[in-house]
């Protein structure tokens, strides 16, 4: 089925499924859609991207963020592939 969960860390510190989509590219697009809904574009934003050996996806995501949100993207960092999926980290 190629289902990709979008995970989030809740205010209580728990990891849970925020959404489920059907492809890798859909997961990346969903991350951007959520950012567009939740980020206040009137203030300058700095966004960090962490990837698990998927530099090409991280570069694509960074370019989309720069284009659609007019935001600064920090240099990429690598993450442990066993602990990171498509994850949305929110500031509360």
C-alpha positions, 0 to 999 in steps of 0.5 A, spaced: 500 500 500 506 504 500 503 508 506 507 513 509 505 516 516 507 523 518 509 523 525 509 529 530 511 530 537 505 532 541 506 537 547 506 532 552 512 529 548 509 523 545 510 521 538 504 519 534 501 519 527 499 526 525 497 523 518 498 518 513 499 518 506 500 513 500 507 515 497 514 518 499 513 524 495 506 525 498 509 525 505 514 531 503 508 535 500 504 534 506 509 537 510 509 543 506 502 543 506 502 543 514 507 548 514 503 553 510 497 552 514 501 553 521 507 558 520 506 565 521 509 568 514 509 575 517 515 573 521 522 571 519 522 563 520 528 559 520 527 551 518 531 545 520 531 539 516 534 532 518 534 526 513 536 519 514 540 518 508 535 522 503 539 528 501 536 529 494 529 529 498 532 534 503 534 538 498 527 538 494 524 539 501 528 545 502 527 548 495 520 548 496 520 551 503 524 557 500 520 558 494 513 557 498 515 560 505 520 565 503 524 562 509 531 560 511 533 553 511 539 551 516 544 546 513 542 539 513 543 534 518 543 526 518 539 522 523 538 515 525 534 512 520 531 507 525 528 513 529 526 518 524 520 517 519 517 523 516 516 527 522 513 534 524 516 537 530 512 543 532 514 549 537 509 549 542 
